[in-house]
Amino acid sequence: MRSLDLARSVCERFHPGLLKELDQIPYTDRERPGSPVIDLFRIHGGVGLLIPEEYGGHGADAMDALRVQLALGAVSPSLVAAVSMHHFTVAMLYSLAVKEGRLTDEQTALLRRIVPDQQVMASGWAEGRTAQNILKPAVTARPVRDGFLLTGAKKPCSLSRSMSLLTASVAIHGDDGEPELALALVPADAPGLTVHPYWGNDLLAGAESDEVRLEDVFVPAGMVVRAGADDPHRLDDLQSAGFVWFEMLISAGYAGGALALVEQVLERERGSVAERASLAVDMETAVALLEGVARATGPEPGDEESVARVLVARYAVQNALPDIASRALELLGGLDFISGSGPAQAAAALRALAFHPPSRAAAAEPLLRWFDGGELVLA
């Protein structure tokens, strides 16, 4: 399929040999707990995809990143779900790093080590709890001498067992009792940080989405990104830019899984010409929506229009993918279903896009206000 061939060529340009190695692993082994896919991602330079060249990365733009996600999603939903967390974290932090004065020297030095040391960064921002404010931290930071003690948990937390660094949103409670949002950079081997089993579904089991607990984990003051009077919008900008990247990248990952199913239908010439064409048109429509977001995503995609645009594309793609996958499975036929579980598992995994925050119900009222000319405020 042309769009998937293009995605593969872009992925090969940034990560030579990765797709070939992934394809040599049986599908069920790619998706199981303890899967080697994240290690292969690291070995093939996946860590640096969105990291600016001056920090040793590839400096890929939004369109190239989108296509890499499509290609990876076509071979491993677990991998693409996991690395979406790393990539959007990178997009957030390095958007500050390239602007003089928005990070401390200590924080900048840490970011310069990510590519040379091939460090994977896990994200502790959005929470997987019903009716939970996606921007409200579940980890508290208690001020102590020279830093903070962090207490709380992040669950699920993808990359929990492969991460070198946890980037966790925290609430700092000062003397006035009002919580201050901040971002803590926590080494995975920090005393008091532990990982516990949490993910109970066979689908996406290779993403390492377990629970990370923090019990009085000390983080030096220099490793906490705060707004401050000199730069009051630092954290707002960080969240908004990261939000746009996350929604685009995670949607592209799941779309890649659907693309792979449609490609099988076309290659095997299953169903009638009209059925195949209809399926391909619907799939390409979903890809085109995401490409439109990528084309409009500049170096600072944190404005309300960018957030609204990516949410519209995400929910439209979310609506389309289950139907596309179902039709593809039907056209592939019963013998294909009997002979192996890979296509059925891939189709089922696509539904997980609906569970990433914000839910469609949570975003409905804010989007309606935006469509009517008001502000876009997500709870």
C-alpha positions as CSV (number, residue, x, y, z in Angstrom):
1,M,0.0,0.0,0.0
2,R,1.5,3.3,-1.1
3,S,1.1,5.2,2.2
4,L,2.5,2.3,4.2
5,D,5.4,1.9,1.8
6,L,6.2,5.6,2.2
7,A,6.0,5.2,6.0
8,R,8.4,2.2,5.9
9,S,10.9,4.1,3.8
10,V,10.9,7.0,6.2
11,C,11.3,4.6,9.2
12,E,14.2,2.9,7.4
13,R,15.9,6.2,6.8
14,F,15.9,7.1,10.5
15,H,16.2,3.6,12.0
16,P,17.9,1.3,9.4
17,G,17.1,-2.4,9.9
18,L,14.6,-1.9,12.7
19,L,11.5,-3.0,10.7
20,K,13.3,-6.0,9.3
21,E,14.4,-7.2,12.7
22,L,10.9,-6.7,14.2
23,D,9.3,-8.6,11.3
24,Q,11.5,-11.6,12.0
25,I,10.0,-12.0,15.4
26,P,6.6,-13.8,15.5
27,Y,3.7,-11.4,16.2
28,T,2.7,-13.0,19.5
29,D,6.3,-12.7,20.7
30,R,6.4,-9.0,19.8
31,E,3.3,-8.4,21.9
32,R,4.0,-10.5,25.0
33,P,5.3,-9.2,28.3
34,G,9.1,-9.1,28.2
35,S,9.1,-8.6,24.4
36,P,12.4,-7.5,22.8
37,V,10.8,-4.8,20.7
38,I,11.7,-1.9,23.0
39,D,15.3,-3.0,23.2
40,L,15.4,-3.2,19.4
41,F,13.9,0.3,19.2
42,R,16.8,1.6,21.4
43,I,19.5,-0.3,19.5
44,H,18.3,1.2,16.2
45,G,18.4,4.8,17.4
46,G,14.8,5.2,18.1
47,V,15.4,7.4,21.2
48,G,16.7,10.3,19.2
49,L,13.9,10.6,16.5
50,L,12.5,13.9,17.7
51,I,15.6,15.1,19.7
52,P,17.1,18.2,18.0
53,E,20.4,17.6,16.0
54,E,22.3,19.9,18.4
55,Y,21.5,17.4,21.1
56,G,22.6,14.5,19.0
57,G,19.2,13.4,17.7
58,H,17.7,13.1,14.3
59,G,15.5,16.3,14.6
60,A,12.7,14.7,12.6
61,D,9.8,17.0,11.8
62,A,6.1,16.1,12.6
63,M,5.4,14.5,9.2
64,D,8.4,12.2,9.4
65,A,7.6,11.3,13.0
66,L,4.0,10.5,11.9
67,R,5.2,8.2,9.2
68,V,7.6,6.4,11.5
69,Q,4.7,5.8,13.9
70,L,2.6,4.4,11.0
71,A,5.4,2.0,10.1
72,L,6.0,0.8,13.7
73,G,2.3,0.5,14.4
74,A,2.0,-1.8,11.4
75,V,4.3,-4.3,13.0
76,S,3.8,-3.9,16.8
77,P,1.0,-2.1,18.6
78,S,2.8,-2.6,21.9
79,L,6.0,-0.9,20.6
80,V,4.3,2.1,19.1
81,A,2.1,2.6,22.2
82,A,5.1,2.6,24.4
83,V,7.4,4.8,22.3
84,S,4.7,7.4,21.9
85,M,5.2,8.2,25.5
86,H,9.0,8.7,25.0
87,H,8.5,10.8,21.9
88,F,5.9,13.2,23.3
89,T,8.1,13.6,26.5
90,V,11.0,14.5,24.2
91,A,8.9,17.0,22.3
92,M,8.0,18.7,25.5
93,L,11.4,18.9,27.2
94,Y,13.4,19.8,24.2
95,S,11.0,22.5,23.2
96,L,12.2,24.2,26.3
97,A,15.8,23.2,25.9
98,V,16.2,25.0,22.6
99,K,15.1,28.3,24.1
100,E,17.7,30.0,26.2
101,G,17.0,30.3,29.8
102,R,14.0,28.0,30.0
103,L,15.9,25.1,31.6
104,T,18.7,25.1,34.1
105,D,22.3,24.1,33.2
106,E,21.8,20.9,35.2
107,Q,18.6,20.0,33.3
108,T,20.2,20.8,29.9
109,A,23.2,18.7,30.7
110,L,20.9,15.7,31.5
111,L,19.2,16.2,28.1
112,R,22.5,16.1,26.3
113,R,23.1,12.6,27.7
114,I,19.9,11.1,26.4
115,V,21.1,10.2,22.9
116,P,24.7,9.2,23.6
117,D,23.4,6.9,26.5
118,Q,20.3,5.8,24.5
119,Q,18.1,6.6,27.5
120,V,14.4,5.9,27.2
121,M,12.1,8.4,29.0
122,A,8.8,7.2,30.5
123,S,6.0,9.6,31.0
124,G,4.2,10.2,34.2
125,W,1.7,12.8,33.1
126,A,-1.7,11.5,32.1
127,E,-3.4,9.1,34.6
128,G,-5.4,6.0,33.7
129,R,-8.2,6.6,36.2
130,T,-11.9,7.2,35.4
131,A,-13.0,10.9,35.7
132,Q,-9.4,11.9,36.5
133,N,-8.2,15.3,35.4
134,I,-5.5,14.5,32.9
135,L,-3.4,17.4,33.9
136,K,-3.7,17.0,37.7
137,P,-0.7,15.3,39.2
138,A,-1.1,12.2,41.4
139,V,2.4,12.6,42.8
140,T,3.1,15.1,45.5
141,A,6.5,16.8,46.1
142,R,7.4,17.8,49.6
143,P,10.1,20.5,49.8
144,V,13.2,19.4,51.8
145,R,16.7,20.7,51.9
146,D,18.2,20.9,48.4
147,G,15.2,19.3,46.7
148,F,12.0,17.5,47.1
149,L,10.6,14.1,48.3
150,L,8.2,12.6,45.8
151,T,5.3,10.3,46.9
152,G,2.6,8.8,44.8
153,A,2.1,6.4,41.9
154,K,1.8,6.4,38.1
155,K,-0.3,3.7,36.6
156,P,-0.3,2.5,34.0
157,C,3.2,3.8,33.0
158,S,4.4,2.5,29.7
159,L,8.1,1.8,29.4
160,S,8.1,1.2,33.2
161,R,10.7,-1.6,33.0
162,S,12.9,-0.2,30.2
163,M,13.0,3.5,31.2
164,S,16.2,5.3,32.2
165,L,14.3,8.3,33.3
166,L,10.8,9.0,34.6
167,T,9.3,12.5,33.8
168,A,6.6,13.0,36.3
169,S,4.2,15.8,36.8
170,V,4.1,16.7,40.5
171,A,2.2,18.9,42.8
172,I,4.4,21.0,45.1
173,H,2.6,22.0,48.2
174,G,4.0,25.2,49.7
175,D,3.3,27.0,52.9
176,D,0.2,28.6,51.5
177,G,-1.4,25.2,50.8
178,E,-1.9,25.9,47.1
179,P,-0.4,23.2,44.9
180,E,2.1,24.2,42.2
181,L,2.4,22.1,39.1
182,A,6.0,21.1,38.3
183,L,7.8,18.4,36.3
184,A,10.3,16.2,38.0
185,L,13.1,14.3,36.2
186,V,13.6,11.1,38.1
187,P,16.3,8.5,37.4
188,A,14.8,5.0,37.1
189,D,17.3,3.7,39.7
190,A,16.4,6.4,42.3
191,P,16.0,4.9,45.8
192,G,12.3,4.6,46.6
193,L,11.2,4.1,43.0
194,T,9.8,0.7,42.3
195,V,7.8,-1.0,39.5
196,H,4.9,-3.4,40.2
197,P,2.7,-5.5,37.9
198,Y,-0.4,-3.7,36.8
199,W,-1.3,-4.5,33.1
200,G,-3.6,-7.5,33.0
201,N,-4.6,-7.6,29.3
202,D,-2.8,-9.7,26.7
203,L,-3.2,-6.9,24.2
204,L,-0.4,-4.3,24.2
205,A,1.3,-6.4,26.9
206,G,4.7,-5.6,25.4
207,A,4.4,-1.9,26.2
208,E,5.4,-2.4,29.8
209,S,2.5,-0.5,31.1
210,D,2.9,-1.3,34.8
211,E,2.7,0.7,38.0
212,V,5.5,2.9,39.1
213,R,5.5,3.8,42.8
214,L,7.4,6.6,44.4
215,E,7.9,6.5,48.2
216,D,9.9,9.5,49.4
217,V,12.0,9.6,46.3
218,F,14.5,12.4,46.6
219,V,14.9,14.7,43.5
220,P,17.4,17.6,43.6
221,A,15.9,21.0,43.1
222,G,17.8,21.3,39.9
223,M,15.9,18.4,38.4
224,V,12.5,19.9,38.9
225,V,11.1,22.1,36.1
226,R,9.0,24.9,37.6
227,A,7.2,27.9,36.2
228,G,8.6,30.7,38.3
229,A,8.0,34.4,38.2
230,D,10.6,34.9,35.4
231,D,8.8,32.5,33.1
232,P,5.2,32.0,34.3
233,H,4.0,30.2,31.1
234,R,6.8,27.6,31.1
235,L,4.7,24.7,32.3
236,D,1.6,25.8,30.3
237,D,3.6,25.8,27.1
238,L,5.1,22.4,28.0
239,Q,1.7,20.8,28.5
240,S,0.1,22.2,25.4
241,A,2.9,21.2,23.1
242,G,3.2,17.8,24.6
243,F,-0.6,17.3,24.3
244,V,-0.6,17.9,20.6
245,W,2.4,15.6,20.0
246,F,0.9,12.8,22.1
247,E,-2.5,12.8,20.4
248,M,-1.0,12.9,16.9
249,L,1.6,10.2,17.6
250,I,-0.6,7.8,19.4
251,S,-3.3,8.1,16.8
252,A,-0.8,7.4,14.0
253,G,0.4,4.3,15.8
254,Y,-3.0,2.7,15.9
255,A,-3.7,3.8,12.4
256,G,-0.5,1.9,11.3
257,G,-2.0,-1.3,12.7
258,A,-5.1,-0.8,10.6
259,L,-3.0,0.0,7.5
260,A,-1.3,-3.3,7.8
261,L,-4.6,-5.2,7.8
262,V,-5.9,-3.2,4.8
263,E,-2.6,-3.9,3.0
264,Q,-3.1,-7.7,3.5
265,V,-6.6,-7.4,2.0
266,L,-5.3,-5.6,-1.1
267,E,-2.3,-7.9,-1.6
268,R,-4.4,-11.0,-1.4
269,E,-7.1,-9.5,-3.5
270,R,-9.8,-10.5,-1.0
271,G,-13.4,-9.4,-1.7
272,S,-14.6,-7.5,-4.7
273,V,-12.8,-4.6,-6.4
274,A,-15.4,-2.3,-4.9
275,E,-15.0,-3.6,-1.4
276,R,-11.3,-3.3,-1.5
277,A,-11.4,0.2,-3.0
278,S,-13.9,1.3,-0.3
279,L,-11.8,-0.1,2.4
280,A,-8.6,1.6,1.1
281,V,-10.4,4.9,0.6
282,D,-11.6,4.9,4.3
283,M,-8.1,4.0,5.5
284,E,-6.5,6.7,3.4
285,T,-9.0,9.2,4.7
286,A,-7.9,8.5,8.2
287,V,-4.2,8.8,7.3
288,A,-4.9,12.1,5.4
289,L,-6.5,13.6,8.5
290,L,-3.4,12.8,10.6
291,E,-1.1,14.1,7.8
292,G,-3.1,17.4,7.9
293,V,-2.3,17.7,11.6
294,A,1.3,16.9,11.0
295,R,1.6,19.5,8.2
296,A,0.1,22.2,10.5
297,T,2.3,21.3,13.4
298,G,5.2,23.7,13.8
299,P,7.9,23.9,16.4
300,E,5.5,25.4,18.9
301,P,2.2,23.6,18.5
302,G,0.7,24.6,21.8
303,D,-2.0,27.1,20.8
304,E,-5.8,26.3,21.2
305,E,-6.2,25.8,17.4
306,S,-3.6,23.2,17.3
307,V,-5.1,21.3,20.3
308,A,-8.6,21.5,18.7
309,R,-7.3,20.3,15.4
310,V,-5.5,17.3,16.8
311,L,-8.5,16.3,18.9
312,V,-10.9,16.4,15.9
313,A,-8.5,14.2,13.9
314,R,-7.9,11.8,16.8
315,Y,-11.7,11.3,17.4
316,A,-12.4,10.9,13.7
317,V,-9.7,8.3,13.4
318,Q,-10.8,6.6,16.6
319,N,-14.3,6.3,15.0
320,A,-13.0,4.9,11.8
321,L,-10.4,2.3,12.8
322,P,-12.7,-0.3,14.4
323,D,-14.9,-0.4,11.4
324,I,-11.9,-0.6,9.0
325,A,-10.4,-3.4,11.0
326,S,-13.6,-5.3,11.2
327,R,-14.2,-5.1,7.4
328,A,-10.6,-6.1,6.8
329,L,-10.9,-9.2,8.9
330,E,-14.1,-10.2,7.3
331,L,-12.5,-9.9,3.8
332,L,-9.4,-11.8,4.9
333,G,-11.8,-14.7,5.7
334,G,-12.3,-17.5,8.2
335,L,-9.2,-19.5,7.2
336,D,-7.0,-16.6,7.8
337,F,-8.7,-16.1,11.2
338,I,-8.2,-19.8,12.0
339,S,-4.6,-20.0,10.9
340,G,-3.2,-17.4,13.3
341,S,-4.2,-14.9,15.9
342,G,-2.0,-12.0,14.7
343,P,-4.6,-10.1,12.6
344,A,-7.4,-10.6,15.1
345,Q,-5.1,-9.3,17.9
346,A,-4.0,-6.4,15.8
347,A,-7.6,-5.5,15.1
348,A,-8.6,-5.7,18.8
349,A,-5.6,-3.6,19.9
350,L,-6.8,-0.7,17.7
351,R,-9.7,-0.2,20.1
352,A,-7.3,0.9,22.8
353,L,-7.1,4.4,21.2
354,A,-10.4,5.1,22.8
355,F,-8.9,4.6,26.3
356,H,-6.1,7.2,26.0
357,P,-6.9,10.6,27.6
358,P,-8.9,12.6,27.1
359,S,-11.9,10.4,26.5
360,R,-14.4,11.5,23.9
361,A,-17.0,12.2,26.6
362,A,-14.5,14.4,28.6
363,A,-13.7,16.5,25.5
364,A,-17.2,16.9,24.2
365,E,-18.2,20.0,26.1
366,P,-14.9,21.8,25.7
367,L,-14.9,21.1,21.9
368,L,-18.5,22.3,21.6
369,R,-17.5,25.6,23.3
370,W,-14.5,25.9,20.9
371,F,-16.7,25.2,17.8
372,D,-19.1,28.0,19.1
373,G,-16.3,30.5,19.3
374,G,-15.3,30.1,23.0
375,E,-12.0,29.0,24.7
376,L,-10.8,25.4,24.6
377,V,-10.4,24.3,28.2
378,L,-9.8,20.6,28.9
379,A,-10.5,19.4,32.4
